[in-house]
């Protein structure tokens, strides 16, 4: 339970850092850095989404067994 909360907190912190970095690089108009930062931010958001989806599927399977 605690490990799951820590993992979610780390995911949220990393994705928010990349989002802030994206806004910062957009302000500087550096397109290569914008592209890199956007791709990394999308990667982290997708990892969070897939992680939560897997957790929900595990919970569903556990409910069916009981």
C-alpha positions in Angstrom: 0.0 0.0 0.0 2.8 2.4 1.0 4.9 1.3 -2.0 2.1 2.0 -4.4 1.5 5.5 -3.0 5.3 6.2 -3.3 5.3 5.0 -6.9 2.3 7.2 -7.8 3.9 10.2 -6.1 7.2 9.7 -8.0 5.2 9.4 -11.3 3.3 12.6 -10.6 6.5 14.5 -9.6 8.4 13.3 -12.7 5.6 14.1 -15.1 5.0 17.5 -13.6 8.7 18.3 -13.9 8.6 17.4 -17.5 5.5 19.5 -18.0 7.2 22.5 -16.4 10.2 21.9 -18.5 8.0 21.8 -21.6 6.5 25.2 -20.8 10.0 26.6 -20.0 11.4 25.4 -23.4 8.3 26.7 -25.2 9.0 30.1 -23.7 12.6 30.0 -25.0 11.4 28.8 -28.4 14.0 26.0 -28.7 12.2 23.6 -30.9 14.6 20.6 -30.5 14.3 20.8 -26.7 10.6 21.3 -27.0 10.2 18.1 -29.1 12.5 16.1 -26.7 10.7 17.3 -23.6 7.2 16.8 -25.1 8.1 13.2 -26.1 9.5 12.5 -22.6 6.4 14.0 -21.0 4.1 11.9 -23.2 6.2 8.8 -22.3 5.8 9.4 -18.6 2.0 10.2 -18.8 1.6 7.0 -20.8 3.6 5.0 -18.2 1.4 6.4 -15.5 -1.8 5.5 -17.5 -0.6 2.0 -18.2 0.5 1.4 -14.6 -2.9 2.5 -13.3 -4.7 0.4 -15.9 -2.7 -2.7 -14.9 -3.5 -2.0 -11.2 -7.3 -1.7 -12.0 -7.2 -5.0 -14.0 -5.4 -6.8 -11.1 -8.0 -5.5 -8.6 -10.8 -6.7 -11.0 -9.3 -10.1 -11.2 -8.9 -10.3 -7.4 -12.6 -9.4 -6.9 -13.7 -12.1 -9.3 -11.7 -14.8 -7.5 -13.3 -13.8 -4.2 
